[in-house]
Amino acid sequence: MTKGEIGSTQQEKLHIEDAPALNVSVNDRQVFVEALIKPQPVNDRLRDTVRLYREATGV
């Protein structure tokens, strides 16, 4: 790591620590973690939306 990278990491850490805490329920946490562990498959509507976006933007 360079000196600039170390400073940047420390600066980012300060921003994270200064951010307000999220107050979420136990159920919200469980739903969030479950979505990360077992994501739902992409449905046709989302697939079409992504295709149209890519066609429109050239991505």
N, C-alpha and C positions, 0 to 999 in steps of 0.2 A: 504494500500500500504506500502511496505517496503521501506526503504531508497534507496536500490539498484534499485527498480522499478521506483522510482521518478527520480533518476539520469538518468536512461535509457530513460525515456520519454523525459526528457529535452534534452538529447543528440540526440535522434531521431528528435526532433523538430528543432534543429540546422541544422541537415543535410537537412531537407526539406526546410528550409528557405535559405540555401546556394545553393540549386539546381537552375539551370537556368530555367527561365520561358519558358513555351511552347507558341510559337506564332502560334495560330491557328485561322482560319477564323470563322466568325459567323456561316457560313454554316457547318463547321466541328463540331462546338460545338452542333449545333442542331441535326446533324446526330448522334453524340455520345450519347446525352441525349435520343434521340428517341430509339436508340438501347438498352439502359438500361431499358427504360420504357416498350417498346414493342419488346422484342427479337423475332427473327425469329425462327420458329420451326426447330428442328434438321432434316436434310435431310438424306436420305438413305446412301449416300456416307460417311458422317461424322459418322453415326452410325456404319457402317462397319469398318471404320478406328479405332474407339474406341474399337470395339470388337477384331480386329486383334492385336491392341496394348496390350490389356489386356491378350489375349492368349499368346502373345510372352513374356510378362514380368511377367505373373502370378499375376497381380494386380486384 
